[in-house]
Amino acid sequence: MAQSLGYNQPLYLLPFDHRSSFTRGLLSVVGDLNPSQSAQVSELKNIVYRGFELAVAQGVPKAAAAILVDEQFGLDILKQAVAAGYIVCMPVEKSGQEEFDFEYGASYVTHLTDIHPVFAKVLVRYNPEADAELNARQRAKLGELGSQARSAGCKFLAEILVPSTSEQLAKVGGDGGRYDAEIRPGLAVRMIKEFQADGVEPDVWKIEGFDKPADYQAVVQQIRQGERSQVGLIILGRGQDEAAVEQWLKAGREVSGVIGFAVGRTVFWQALVDYRAGKLTAVQASQVIADRYLYFYKLFVGC
């Protein structure tokens, strides 16, 4: 195992690499976009990025501030952020896929070396009790990605969603909240064990939040097994309402190994909706986003 495995510095990530959610949720477009629609998505992402820059100017420490944005609609943002010295994360997965696959096929490595993000990020849906063959295929691709990302000079950030199976949901009477509280924490630990056993070694795990510090502690204990003492965990907002995200951040912020958060839609979505509706100017929307990002930063660090 490489001595450099892990990332244990504060990491406050504003993710806006969403693609299908932007086109469907904000533009109400399903399928291919025309040039005008693509330009609209890029404009919205620039509003988010300006909000990020404002937040850094207004108090989020630059050394820990990070963005996650896609190349399809945010190439100029990626270039600007790298040049400005921000922590930049770039997705390598196709958007909206049930089974993880690479956005640019085998050439994703070239895209990483061309842009030079700090982190190569991947989103994967994985439940240890779901389709075993599907899980094995995804672990194989993730193992390849980790190796290739490091060869390209990038750290590896894995965003893992653990969606319930129908059987698991039935055990809690169809209650998604109970699944999150009672079943998902144990599945997350099992998932990490399976990944590690197959050589999948992220530097940072981006995982859905928990209500209890003990659940974070169990996950951190697993991600730091053996020579993995510097591996970090950040808390995924998952587009939840403010109260849920607040609870997750409060539960995790005192746990050693939880180095930050990745809160996106809860920060920027309403501001973009209001901008599209003509209720806010672009400048006003960026300031709302800055305020929201600053709010979650202050909540996490306890100030």
N, C-alpha and C positions, 0 to 999 in steps of 0.2 A: 504494500500500500504506500502511495506517495506521501512523503513527509509533509508536503504542503496542503494536504487535504484539510478542508474546513475554512470557515470564515466566522470570526468571533468578535467582530466589531459591530457597533450599533448600525442598524439598517432600517431606515424609514422609507418605505417604498410606496410611490404613487403609481399604480398600474393603470394604464389606459391602452393596452394592447388589444382590447376587444375589437373584433371585426364584425362578425355577424350580428352581435348585439347592437352595435352602432347602426348598421345599415337597416336592420329590421326594426329596432326599438326607437330610433330617432328619425330615420328617414322613411320608415315603413316601406322599404324596398326588399323584395325577395328575389334572389337571382343576381345576375350580372348587373353591375352599375355602369351607367354611361359616364363620360368624362366629367360632366357637370356634377353628378352625384358623388363621384370620387373626390372631387375638389371640395365639396361640402363636408365630407367626412374629415378630410385633412384639415379644413378650417376649424372644425370642432376640436380636433386633437391639438391644434395650435393654441386654442383657448385654454385647454387643460394645461399645456406646457407653460404658458404665460402665468397661470395660477401657481404652478410649481415654483417658477422663478421668483414670483412675488413672495411666496411663503419662505423661501430661503433668505431673501432680503429682509424679511420681517421676523426671523427667529429660528427657523429650522436649520440646524447646523449643516453646512455644505458637505462636511466630511462624511455625514451619515445620510444625507438626502439622496434619494435614488428615484429614477423613473424606469418604467417598463413600457415600451411602445413598439409597435410593429413596423416592419419595413414597408409594407404595402401602402399604408396611409401616412406613415410618419418618418420616412427616410430623411427628410430635411431636419426633423427634430432630433433624430439619432445623431446626425452629423454635428448639429449645433451643440448638443449636450456633451458629446465626446470632446469636442473642441473646448468647451467651457470647463471641463474637468469634473463633471458630475459622475456619480455612479450610474452607469447605464446598463440596463438589462434588455435583452432582445429575445423574443420568442422564436422557436424553431419549428413549432408544431402547426399543422393545418388547423384552421379555426372550425369549431363546431363539430368535431369528429368524435364518435363514441370510442373508436379505437385510435390511439395516437399514431400519427404518421408525420413524416417530415414535410414542411411547407414546400421546400425546394428540392425534394429528393436528396440524392447524394451530394448535390452541390451546396447544401446548407453550410458546409464547412467553409467554402469560399466566401459566402456571405458574412460569416463571423470574422474571417481574417480581413475582409474589406472594411468592415465597420469598426472592429475592435471594441465590442462592449466588454464591460467587466464580467458580466454574467450571461451565459447562454441559459435561457429558461425554457422549460417544457411543462405543459399542462397534461396530466394523465388522469383518467377516471379508472379507479382500481379498487375492487372489493375482494379480499382474500377468499370469500365464499362464493364468488361468482364464477364465470366460465374459466376453467383452469387453462385451457389452450390459449384463450385470449390473453389471460394474465401472463403466460409464459412468453408469448410473442412480444408483449409490451416490455417485459423485463429485458428481453434480448436487445430491443431497440434502445432502451435507456442505458444499458451497459455500453453499447456502442457510442451513444451520444456523450456520455461522461468522458470516455477516452478521447474522442475526437475534439471535444470542447477544450480539454486541457492541452491537447496538441496545438490548438489554435490560440493558446494563451488566455483562455477564458476560465472563470469559475463556473460551476454547474449548479443551477438553482432548479429544484424540482417542486412543482406545484401539484399536489396530489389531492384529488377529490375522492371521497369514499361514499359513493351513492349507495343507498340501501337496496337490497334485493327484496322481492315481494315477500319472501319468507321471513326475512328479518323485520320488515315493517309490520307483518301480521302479528309478530310476537309482542309488539307494543300497541296493538289495536289500531294500526294505521296512523299513529301519532308521530309525525316527523320530529317534533321536539323531544319526545322520549327516545327516539332512535339516536338523536344527537347526544343525549345525555347518558343513556344507559348502554348503548351498543357500539356506537362509532369509536369511542376512545380505545376500547380493546382491539377493534379492527385496525385502527391506525398503527398500534404497536405491532400487530401481526404483519401488516403490510410492510413496515420498515424491516422487520426480520427477513421477510421473503426477498426483499430487494437486496439487502446486504448479503444474503446467502448466495445470490446470483451475481454479485460483483457490481451492483448499482450503488454508487457512492456519491451522492450529492454533497456539495460543500455547504449548501443551505437547503433546508426543507421548508416549504411554504405549505402550511397545513391549516385546514379549517379550525376555527377557534373552539375552545371548550369553556364550560361554565366554572370548572373547579381547578384550582392550582394543582391538585394531585394528578389530574389527567395530563397536564403539561409536564409534570415531573416524570411521569412514567414514559412519555414519549421522548423527552430529553435523555433519560437514562438509556433508552434503546439507541437513539441516534449517536450517542457518544460512547458506545461500547468499544472496548479494545483501543485501537490507535486513533480513534475518531474524536479525541477530546476537544478539538477546536471546531467541530461541526456545529452550525447554528440553526435555530428555528425561528421563523417569522410567522405571525398570525394572519391568516387570510380573512378578509372581511366578507367575502362570498356574496356581496351585494345586499347584505341584510340591513335592517333598519338600525338607526343610531343606537337604540337601547341595547340591542343584541351585541353590536360591535363593542360598545362601551364595556359590557359585562365580560366579553372575551379578553379585551385588552387589560382590564383590571385584574382578571384572574391570572393572566400570564406574565404581567410586567415584573413581578418580584421573583420569578423563577429563573435561576441561573441557567443560561443556555438559550433562553428566549431573548433574541437580540433585537427584535423590532416587529414591524407589522407591514402588511401589504393591503391597504384599504383604497379601493378605487371607486366603484360606482356609488358607494355611500358618500364619498367626497364630491364627485363631480356631476352625477347624473341629473339631479334636479336643476342645477345651474344651467346645464345644456338644454334641458327641456324648456326652461324659462327663456333662454336665449332664442331658441327656435320659435317660441310663441310670441316673441317681441316684447317680453316683459323685462328683459335685461339687455343692455348693450354687451358687446364682446368684452369690453374693459370691465364692466360690472360683473359679468359672469366669471371672469378670471379672478377677480377679487373675492367673490364668494367661494370659489374653489380654494384659493389661498387660505381663507379663514377656516375652512373645513379641515384642510390638511394640517394647519397649525393646531387646530383644536385637538385632533387625534394625537399629534405629536406631544402636546402638553399633557394630555391625559395619560399617555403611555409612560412618560418620564416623571409624572407626578408633580408637575409644576402648574 
